Amino acid sequence: MPDKEELSEFMLKEYEHLAAAYFNSHDITAKWVKYYLVILATPFSLIAFIYKDKPQDFNLFALPITLAVLICLVGFIGLLISFIILNTRLDTTLYARAVNGVRRYFWDRVREKKLAIDESLYRVLPDDVKVPKFIKMSDLTWLIIMMIAANSFYLSISIPQILAHYSALDKYIPITVQFSFWVIVVTAVHIVYYYKMATKKENTYPKQVAPEENK
């Protein structure tokens, strides 16, 4: 069993790796956002090219089937990328909790020795492994809202038109009504996925028990 000195050395190395992973996760998120924006621009570029000489023929609710399929594909890919970004955000939270745990280890050593050190003068970041929360409003909130809106728009515009091309559903349910339905469905998919993955993280990586809770 390692002694305290060996364990402290291990915790320092762990802290370095976790801090690197934390900042790397932000870089990964930024890269995926760039890919996402490039993919989103594809249908607009194609529409601009197709209707550049006849803009009056463009009807968002009566697109050619090939264009509707492309928009649907872009929306589906956007949905998958949104899931990747959400998972990366949850991993970032996990890294932050782990860093807090390492920080707590060293501060507990100081507390055990009862050194006359005012923590408020030195410790700015938390040493609580229960924070940050997996389910919370974060700096990515507006990005997530934008992705939900974009994915919902792409899928809600294209799916009803694809269904109308291969069935007579539009004769019974107007395209605009179907559009509203799919907006709600796609939005719900994002929210449910985020909640389920966050809950899974919470259950997979249980909260550590504070020393005073063990008494």
Salt bridges, closest charged atoms under 4 A:
ASP91 OD1 - LYS201 NZ 2.52
ASP108 OD2 - ARG104 NE 3.93
ASP108 OD1 - ARG111 NH1 2.69
GLU112 OE1 - LYS4 NZ 3.60
GLU112 OE2 - ARG109 NH2 2.61
GLU119 OE2 - ARG111 NE 2.78
GLU119 OE1 - ARG123 NE 2.96
ASP127 OD2 - ARG111 NH2 2.71
ASP127 OD1 - ARG123 NH1 3.53
GLU202 OE2 - ARG97 NH1 3.10
GLU213 OE2 - LYS130 NZ 3.01
